[in-house]
Amino acid sequence: MDSAAFSNWRAEIGLLTPAQRGLAFFDLALSEADDPIERPDDEVGEIAPSDEVACAPGVVAPNAVGPIVEEKPEPELLSKVGRDRIAGFGCPHCGDFAIGGWGRANGMPRYRCKACRKTFTPLTGTPLSGLHYKDRWIDQARALISGESIAKAAERCAIDPTTAFRWRHRFLSALNQDKPKSLSGIVEADETFILESFKGLHEGLPRPARKRGGKGVKRGLSEEQIPVIVARDRTGATIDAVLPRLDAASLTAALGGVIAPATAFCCDGGTAITAFARRAKLEIHVLAAPGNPRPEAPEYHINNVNAYHGRLKEWLRRFHGVATKNLATYLSWRRTMEALGTATTPDAWTMGAAGMGPHLHDSRI
């Protein structure tokens, strides 16, 4: 079709009925599926605006003639999620960055990868995919910010408590992996212990049930206490992990490769953590009395990580015991609260639930 015929055809589009337009869209989609991935612009007689959405840093998409994002960004949160995820990860199916807009579906933008030709939405491949009642997600995010119980979150979001429980863990799932890639400078590390809990398990318990968290049978440290390691540098970047046992091997699995060798590593001198630091060839500073740094080196202490332990345990108290199987998820919840700080907003939590947490664009990545 020459340029004149194409212009005449476009002028008649306004006369089509909705049913006719639907058939036309269908025919165009089928026709494009048989075309080469890159369509020459001179076939339409003029330079078509680029329909690219995002491109990997340093990679130029074929035939890109301008900025990849739209000239007027959409204000909707899910549109921002889509643009950021594409810019960071590319196609969720194949990882390619040659991606174009493909209309809308279920109130969300839709995209199509030119490499694998599969379509997707901003939530494809995220824990939020398939979750209903999008208009109530902001309320769920507010419940996370407030640290509300399941019952209060269910009331706020007007959903069943079982749904509220599922939403909580779907929203927090992606944040389990959202951690700083490294800690640098002066790093403080120390372990703390949290009482083992089988909350939610109604049969097959290895011991008598406790009510509302309860207390351990044995005083002090015992097999009832679950070790949790927390490492934190002076910028506030925090890495935590639930340990299967308190030994050098478990600490290496949790912190190995995260702390640079040039780091000044402050700890309390425990056997396991000292063995880990020696294996990692770190500059070790032992603080035998936490909160009381040596006068000749006042900058070396573990006050920050101990204060974090205190805030974590005080915050966990409201839940009257956290099931040990879910403890890592609650650690990520608290870690994200600290990372966002004053930037805590419902939008930020929804972005985090979609895999765009506060550490995704960490400058140290």
C-alpha positions in Angstrom: 0.0 0.0 0.0 1.5 3.4 -1.0 1.5 6.4 1.2 -1.7 8.0 -0.3 -3.7 4.8 0.0 -2.5 4.4 3.6 -3.5 8.0 4.5 -7.0 7.4 2.9 -7.4 4.2 4.9 -6.5 5.9 8.2 -9.0 8.7 7.5 -11.8 6.1 7.3 -11.0 4.5 10.7 -13.3 6.9 12.5 -16.3 5.5 10.6 -15.8 2.0 11.9 -18.2 0.5 14.4 -16.7 -0.9 17.7 -17.1 -4.4 16.4 -15.3 -3.5 13.1 -12.5 -1.9 15.1 -12.1 -5.0 17.2 -11.8 -7.2 14.0 -9.3 -4.7 12.6 -7.2 -4.9 15.7 -7.3 -8.7 15.6 -6.3 -8.8 11.9 -3.4 -6.3 12.6 -2.1 -8.4 15.5 -2.1 -11.5 13.4 -0.4 -9.7 10.6 2.3 -8.3 12.8 3.0 -11.8 14.3 4.2 -12.8 10.9 6.4 -9.8 10.3 10.1 -9.5 11.2 10.7 -8.3 14.7 11.9 -4.9 13.5 9.5 -3.2 11.1 11.1 -0.6 8.7 9.5 2.8 9.4 9.7 3.9 5.7 6.9 1.5 4.8 4.3 3.9 6.3 5.8 6.9 4.5 6.9 8.7 7.6 9.0 8.2 10.7 6.9 6.4 13.3 7.5 7.2 17.0 9.4 4.6 18.8 7.2 2.2 20.7 10.1 1.0 22.9 9.4 1.0 26.6 12.8 0.4 28.2 16.4 -0.5 27.4 19.2 -2.0 29.4 21.8 0.5 30.5 24.4 0.9 27.8 22.3 -1.0 25.2 20.6 0.8 22.4 17.4 -0.8 21.1 17.2 -1.1 17.3 15.5 1.8 15.5 15.1 3.8 18.7 14.6 7.4 17.7 14.1 9.0 21.1 13.5 8.4 24.8 12.2 5.0 25.5 9.5 6.0 27.9 6.4 7.8 26.9 6.6 11.6 26.5 4.0 12.0 29.2 4.5 9.4 31.9 1.3 7.8 33.2 0.6 8.7 36.8 -0.7 5.3 37.7 1.4 3.3 40.1 1.3 0.1 38.1 2.5 1.9 35.0 5.5 3.1 37.0 6.0 -0.5 38.2 6.0 -1.7 34.6 8.5 0.9 33.4 10.9 0.3 36.3 10.7 -3.5 36.1 11.4 -3.4 32.3 14.2 -0.9 32.7 15.8 -3.2 35.4 15.0 -6.7 34.3 13.7 -6.6 30.7 11.2 -9.1 29.5 10.1 -11.4 32.4 10.0 -14.4 30.0 13.4 -14.0 28.2 15.2 -11.0 29.7 15.4 -9.1 26.4 15.0 -5.3 26.4 13.4 -4.8 23.0 9.8 -4.3 24.4 6.9 -2.4 23.1 3.5 -1.3 24.4 0.6 -3.7 23.7 -2.5 -2.0 24.9 -4.1 -2.6 28.3 -5.5 -5.6 30.1 -7.5 -5.7 33.4 -6.8 -2.1 34.0 -3.0 -2.4 33.6 -0.6 -1.6 30.8 0.4 -4.5 28.7 3.7 -5.0 26.9 5.1 -7.3 24.2 8.6 -8.5 23.8 9.9 -8.3 20.3 12.4 -11.1 20.9 10.2 -13.9 22.3 6.9 -12.2 21.2 5.2 -12.9 24.5 3.0 -10.4 26.2 3.1 -9.5 29.9 1.9 -6.9 32.4 3.8 -5.0 35.1 3.0 -7.8 37.6 3.9 -10.8 35.5 6.3 -13.0 37.5 5.8 -11.0 40.8 4.1 -12.2 44.0 1.3 -9.8 43.2 0.4 -11.5 39.9 -3.2 -12.8 40.1 -4.0 -11.0 43.3 -7.5 -9.5 43.2 -9.0 -6.2 44.5 -6.2 -4.0 43.3 -8.1 -1.0 44.7 -7.5 -2.3 48.2 -3.7 -2.9 47.9 -3.0 0.6 49.2 -4.9 -0.3 52.4 -2.8 -3.4 52.7 0.3 -1.3 52.3 -0.9 1.0 55.1 -1.5 -2.0 57.3 2.2 -3.1 56.8 3.4 0.4 57.6 1.4 0.4 60.8 2.4 -3.2 61.7 -1.2 -4.2 62.2 -2.5 -7.6 63.2 -4.2 -9.9 60.7 -7.6 -9.0 62.2 -7.0 -5.3 61.9 -5.6 -5.6 58.4 -8.6 -7.6 57.3 -10.9 -5.0 58.7 -9.0 -2.2 57.0 -9.0 -3.9 53.6 -12.6 -5.3 54.0 -11.4 -8.9 53.3 -11.5 -12.2 55.1 -8.7 -12.8 57.7 -7.4 -15.8 55.8 -7.1 -13.5 52.7 -5.4 -10.9 54.8 -2.8 -13.4 56.0 -2.2 -14.5 52.4 -1.9 -10.9 51.3 0.6 -10.1 54.0 2.9 -12.9 52.9 2.4 -12.1 49.2 3.3 -8.5 49.8 6.4 -9.4 51.8 7.6 -12.3 49.6 9.7 -10.2 47.2 11.2 -8.2 50.1 12.8 -11.4 51.4 15.3 -11.1 48.6 15.7 -7.3 48.8 18.9 -6.8 50.7 22.0 -4.7 50.3 24.5 -6.4 48.0 27.4 -5.5 50.3 28.3 -3.8 53.5 31.4 -1.6 53.7 33.3 0.7 56.0 32.8 -0.2 59.7 30.4 -3.2 60.0 28.8 -4.3 63.2 27.6 -7.9 63.5 26.0 -9.7 66.4 23.5 -12.5 66.9 20.3 -12.4 68.8 17.9 -15.2 69.8 14.1 -15.5 69.2 11.9 -18.1 70.9 11.0 -21.0 68.6 7.3 -20.9 67.7 4.9 -23.3 66.0 2.2 -20.7 65.7 -0.5 -21.8 63.3 0.3 -25.5 63.7 -2.6 -27.3 65.4 -1.4 -30.8 65.6 1.9 -32.7 65.7 3.6 -30.2 68.0 6.8 -31.6 69.5 5.9 -29.9 72.9 2.8 -28.5 74.6 1.3 -25.5 73.0 2.0 -22.0 74.5 -0.6 -19.2 74.5 0.1 -15.8 72.9 3.8 -16.3 72.4 4.5 -17.6 75.9 7.9 -18.2 77.5 10.5 -20.9 77.0 10.6 -23.8 79.4 14.4 -23.4 79.9 16.1 -20.3 81.1 18.8 -18.7 79.0 20.0 -20.1 75.7 18.7 -23.5 74.6 17.5 -25.4 71.6 14.2 -23.4 72.1 16.0 -20.2 71.0 16.4 -19.6 67.2 19.6 -17.7 66.3 19.3 -14.6 64.1 22.4 -12.8 62.8 22.2 -9.1 62.0 25.1 -7.2 60.3 24.8 -3.4 59.8 27.2 -0.8 58.5 27.3 2.9 59.5 25.1 3.9 56.5 22.3 1.9 58.0 22.4 -0.9 55.4 21.3 -4.1 57.1 21.6 -7.8 56.3 19.9 -10.4 58.5 19.3 -14.1 58.4 17.8 -16.9 60.4 20.5 -19.4 61.2 20.0 -23.2 61.4 22.6 -23.2 64.1 25.1 -20.8 65.5 28.4 -21.8 63.9 30.9 -20.5 61.5 29.5 -22.4 58.5 26.0 -21.0 59.0 27.4 -17.5 59.4 29.5 -17.9 56.2 26.4 -19.0 54.3 24.5 -15.9 55.5 27.3 -13.3 55.3 29.9 -14.8 53.0 30.8 -12.6 50.0 28.7 -9.7 51.4 31.4 -8.1 53.6 34.5 -6.8 51.8 37.9 -7.9 53.2 38.9 -4.3 53.8 36.0 -3.9 56.2 36.5 -3.1 59.9 34.4 -5.9 61.5 33.1 -5.3 65.0 31.7 -8.2 67.0 31.4 -9.4 70.6 34.1 -12.0 70.3 31.8 -15.1 70.2 33.4 -18.3 69.0 31.3 -18.7 65.9 31.4 -15.1 64.7 35.1 -14.8 65.3 35.8 -18.0 63.4 33.7 -16.6 60.5 35.6 -13.3 60.5 38.9 -15.1 60.4 37.8 -17.3 57.5 36.7 -14.2 55.6 40.0 -12.5 56.5 38.4 -9.4 58.0 39.9 -6.8 60.2 38.4 -7.9 63.5 37.6 -5.6 66.4 36.3 -7.5 69.5 34.1 -5.6 71.9 34.0 -7.7 74.9 31.6 -5.3 76.7 28.9 -4.1 74.3 28.1 -0.4 74.6 31.6 0.3 76.1 34.0 0.9 73.2 37.7 1.2 74.0 38.8 4.8 74.7 41.6 4.7 72.1 39.2 3.6 69.4 35.7 5.0 70.2 34.5 4.5 66.6 34.6 0.7 67.0 31.5 -0.6 68.8 28.4 -2.7 68.3 25.9 -0.2 69.7 24.0 0.2 66.4 23.4 -3.5 65.8 22.4 -4.0 69.4 19.9 -1.1 69.2 18.5 -2.7 66.0 18.0 -5.9 68.0 16.1 -4.0 70.6 13.8 -2.3 68.0 13.2 -5.6 66.2 12.2 -7.5 69.4 10.0 -4.7 70.6 8.2 -4.5 67.2 7.8 -8.3 67.1 6.1 -8.2 70.6 2.8 -7.0 69.0 2.4 -10.3 67.1 2.5 -12.4 70.3 4.9 -14.9 68.7 6.0 -15.3 65.1 6.0 -18.8 63.6 9.6 -19.8 63.1 8.9 -20.9 59.5 7.8 -17.3 58.8 10.5 -15.5 60.8 12.7 -14.6 57.8 9.6 -12.9 56.3 9.1 -10.8 59.4 12.8 -9.9 59.4 12.4 -8.6 55.9 9.4 -6.6 57.0 11.3 -4.8 59.7 14.4 -4.4 57.5 12.3 -2.7 54.8 10.7 -0.4 57.4 14.2 0.7 58.5 15.5 1.0 54.9 12.6 3.2 53.8 12.6 5.4 56.9 10.9 8.7 56.2 10.2 7.6 52.6 7.7 5.0 53.9 4.6 5.4 51.7 1.9 2.9 50.5 3.3 3.3 47.0 6.8 2.4 48.1 5.5 -0.8 49.8 3.5 -1.7 46.7 6.6 -1.2 44.6 8.5 -3.4 47.0 5.9 -6.1 46.8 6.3 -6.0 43.0 10.1 -6.6 43.3 11.1 -3.0 43.3 12.3 -2.7 46.9 14.5 0.0 48.4 17.7 -1.8 47.7 17.1 -2.6 44.0 18.9 0.6 42.9 21.5 0.5 45.6 24.5 2.3 44.3 26.7 -0.5 45.5 25.0 -3.1 43.3 
